[in-house]
């Protein structure tokens, strides 16, 4: 009986430690990606959003962890078009490149 109780308590302890480690890693990933986006993008037309692969290279994290961290962070905005997902800390949708300079006439 004593062996069963020790086994159950050990299993619960190991599960809790694993849960805390995974939560800490996710929190660290979100912080690292947010800081990277904040320092490597600007709120300018064509420069406010970047895709998952570029973030993964810049932060040296796997693309899967970048995607899950960006999806779980409320301060990082996702923009998806038909073939690409982009992330930003500035705004949900990228600005038009014509927003500041206006349309050029010939």
N, C-alpha and C positions, 0 to 999 in steps of 0.2 A: 504493500500500500504506500509506504513512504517513497519507494522508487518511482511509482507512477506520479505522485505529487511533484517530486523533484523534476521529472521529465516534462510535465505540463508547465510548470513555472519556468523552466529553462526555455522551452519552445516559445512561450509568450514573451519572455525577455528578449530573445533573439529576434522575434517578429517586430517588437517595438523598436529595437535598435535599428533594424533595417528600415522601418518606416521613417524614423527620425533622420537617418542618413539620406534617404531618397528625398525627403522634404527639404533638407538643408541644401542638397545639390540643386534641386529645382529653384530654390530661392537665390542661390549664388548665380545660377545660369541667367535668371531673369535680370538680376542686378548687372551682371557683366555685359549682357546684350544691350540693356537700356543705356548704360554708360557709353558703350561703343557707338550706338546709334546717335546719341546726343553729341559725341565729339566728331563723328565722321559724316554727318549729314547736316544740312542747313535748311531753313524754311525758305527756300528759293525755288522757282519753277524748274522742274527737271532734276532737282537735287535733294528733295525731301524724302524720297522713298528709295529703298534698296531691297534686292531680293535675298532669299534665304542663303544661297550659295556664297554670296559675297560676305554676308554676316558670318557664316561658318568659317570662311577663310580668315576673316579679320579677328574673330574671337578664338579661333583654333578649337571650336567645338564641332561635334558631328551635326550634320544637317537635321537629323531627327530630333536631337536635343534643342537645337535652335528653334525649330518649328514648334515643338511643344512648349518651350519657354515663352515664345512670342504669343502663342495662343492663350497662355494662362496669365499673362501680364496685362493689367488694365491700362497701363500707361503706354503700351505699344499698340499701334493701330495697324490693322490688316487691310490691304487693298488687293483684290483679285480681279484679273481680267481673264479672258478665255484660256490663256496658256501660261500665265505667270502670277506668282503671289509676291507682293511687295510689302515691306514693313516700314513704319515711320513712327517717330515720337512727336512729330509736329502736327499732322492732320490725317484724317481718314482717307481722303482722296487727293491724288497729286494735282498740283495746280497746272493750268495750261501754260505752255511756254510763251504764249502771247499775252499773259496777264499783265506783266510789267512794261514790256516794250511796245505793245500794241501791234496791230497788223501792219506789215510793211507794204507800201504801195510802190508800184513800179512805174 
